[in-house]
Amino acid sequence: MSAPRTTHWEAMLHVVKYLKEAPGRGIWFKNHGHYSVIGYFNADWAACPIDRRSTCGCCVLLGGNLVSWKSKKQ
């Protein structure tokens, strides 16, 4: 996510085209009028009072629709 390339964009478009042609797969995207890819990342440094471990998380939105997310305790 820090250095996207043209190949990443093409791969994402390939997945979106596949999903568009297979509407019975159960994934629905709302049309917000754009296809921007936005990523958010957050970290909470040593906030757990029990083990003092950090928690980080990220999410990726495509055209305003959540397509990926992850949360991990370090």
ChimeraX attribute file (.defattr): number of C-alpha atoms within 10 A of each C-alpha:
attribute: neighborCount
match mode: 1-to-1
recipient: residues
	/A:1	10
	/A:2	5
	/A:3	5
	/A:4	8
	/A:5	9
	/A:6	8
	/A:7	9
	/A:8	12
	/A:9	11
	/A:10	11
	/A:11	11
	/A:12	14
	/A:13	13
	/A:14	12
	/A:15	10
	/A:16	14
	/A:17	11
	/A:18	11
	/A:19	16
	/A:20	14
	/A:21	9
	/A:22	11
	/A:23	10
	/A:24	9
	/A:25	9
	/A:26	7
	/A:27	10
	/A:28	11
	/A:29	14
	/A:30	8
	/A:31	10
	/A:32	11
	/A:33	8
	/A:34	9
	/A:35	13
	/A:36	12
	/A:37	16
	/A:38	14
	/A:39	15
	/A:40	11
	/A:41	12
	/A:42	11
	/A:43	14
	/A:44	12
	/A:45	12
	/A:46	14
	/A:47	12
	/A:48	12
	/A:49	7
	/A:50	7
	/A:51	8
	/A:52	11
	/A:53	13
	/A:54	14
	/A:55	16
	/A:56	14
	/A:57	14
	/A:58	14
	/A:59	15
	/A:60	18
	/A:61	16
	/A:62	18
	/A:63	17
	/A:64	17
	/A:65	17
	/A:66	14
	/A:67	13
	/A:68	11
	/A:69	13
	/A:70	10
	/A:71	13
	/A:72	10
	/A:73	12
	/A:74	10
